[in-house]
Amino acid sequence: MAAARNILLGLLVAMLMLSAIAVIYSKYQQRQLFMEIQSREKELDDYEVEWGRLQLELTTLTEENRVEIEARSRLMLTLPAQDKIIYIKP
């Protein structure tokens, strides 16, 4: 009877240890996943900042007067005289 009791007690202790190890491992996995989530959220924030900067740059580059300024300065284009303009009606 004592031997069976000792075996049962040993088995319960082993199961308790396995359960404790499983809890520790699951907590470790949870922390790993949380760190991964934090990393991805920081990446997302960085991408959103870059997206906003690119949108602002696009708006700046496509302004009508900027196109005209670039045409005048880099391409040396000028407006033709009023009598040289030909209008085509559809």
N, C-alpha and C positions, 0 to 999 in steps of 0.2 A: 504494500500500500504506500509506503514511504517513497519507494523508488518511482512509482507512477506519479506521485505528487511532485517529486523533484523534476521529473521529465515534463510534466504539465507546466510547472513554474518556469523551467528553462525555456520552454516553447513560448510562453506568454512574454517573458523578458525579451526573447529574440524578436517576436512580433512587434513589441513596443519599440525596440531599437530600429527595426525596419520602418515603422511608421514615423519615427522621429527623423530618420534620414530622408524619407519621402517628403516630409514637411519642409525640411531645410532645402532640399533640392527644388521643390516647387517655388519656395520663396526666392531662391537664387534666380530661377528662370523668370519670375515676375520682375525682379530688379533689372535683369538683362533686357527684357522687353520694354520696360519703362525707359531705360536709357536710350534704346533704339527709337522709341516714340519721340523723346525729347530731341534727339538728333535730327529726325525727319521734320519736326516742327520748326527747328531752327533753319533747316534748309528751305522749307516752305516760306518762312519769313524773309530769308535772303532773296529768294526768287521773286517774291511780291515787291520787295524794294527795287530790285533790278527792273521788273516789269514797269513800275511807276516811272522810273528814270528813263526807260526807253520810250514810254508813251510821251513824256515831256519832251524828249529829244525829237521825236517824230513830229510833234506839234510845232516845235520851233523850226524844224527844217522844211516844213511844208507851208509855212506862212507865205502868202502871196507876195508881199514886199521883199521877202528874203530871196525868192526866185528871181525877182527883178534885179535886186542888188547883185546877186551872183552873176546874172547874165551881163550886167554892165561891167562889173569889175574883172571877172575872170575871162569872159568870152569877148569882151569889148563890143558888145551889141549896143545899139542905140535905136531909139524910136525913129522911124522914117518921117520925113516931112509930111504934113497933112495932105498935100497934093499928090504924094507918091503912094498913098494907101488906096488899095483897090478893094472894094466891098463886093462880095459875091452873094447874090440872093438865091436861095434854094428854089 
